[in-house]
Amino acid sequence: MKTGAEMLRKGLLILLVTVPLASQASVVDEQLAGYRSNGAGPFNVQKGEQLWQQEVVNAKDGRARSCTTCHGNDLRSMGKHIKTGKAIEPLSPAVNAERLSSAKKIRKWFKRNCKWTWGRECTPQEKGDLLSFMRNQ
Amino acid sequence: MDNSKSKTWSIVLTMGFTLGLIGISGMVLSDDDDEYEGKGRWSQSRLDVASVDNAFYKEECGSCHFPYQPGLLPARSWQRLMGGLEDHFAENAELDAADARQLTVYLTENAADTSNYKRSLGINRSLSKNDVPLRISSTRYFKRKHHELPARMVKGNPQVRSFSNCELCHTQAAQGFYNERQVKVPGYADWDD
């Protein structure tokens, strides 16, 4: 027979595990809804993966850049900043619960990294495809 | 009885004198401790530079690089730097306008030209009024303090790579200490200048 304290503990545990996942899902869904309201969609995981790999030659240094340059091919593994060498935590929400849990961070890093990688901002369609791919890893 | 008492005293005095000598020689021998800071005062704190006490700054700037203390550059430098975040040493570090404003206020209010800490005073004194350095490592003060280091220990050292990684050699840089006694260059355990 379960004591009240035991049940409470179990309940808390379930809450602790599911709340971050739920907030992550809703944050991503809100972003996707925002892109759709800008005329984008439907979004496609495979298309997102292609974009993840897509290389663009940088105008200044003449070298090809892609998301994988710093984040690597496997989103469940650590990445490494190409210039500073700084370790980058895995992007996959499945192994790193903090990822994709803040709308502000998603906006900030899409803006910075699209410009750094491709030399321009990403379109709502590209962001939607990439986000669909990332959440799926 | 009296004899043993005076013996004890002479031992205590000798020890005290010796410790005092060690202390003085330590101050004299190390080339940048306890420097006289001019303007009729000694630096006010054991810290070399005021430590970072702003969580937002640590989060926003420190998530990509060592969160340099604001007291390491003058306010005019921070202003220029924060005005060009889309090309931040060839990285894109753009922030939304409100966040950038908030960080600029913190940086300029605690900048080298508003601080009495000894490194801040030193850096500030080494600049002419028209200098607007964007790199701490380009200030004359910084160069003077690091001139004895051969390139192989920093740039050519795969464990360091750049002077921008303060904390890799200055083991207590994050707490605001840049004393040479706390320096450990990775891969050069026995090195001592």
Interface residues (C-beta under 8 A of the other chain):
Chain A: K60 H81 K83 T84 G85 K86 K108 K111 R112 N113 K115 W116
Chain B: C64 H65 E86 A90 E91 N92 A93 E94 L95 D96 R161 S162 S164
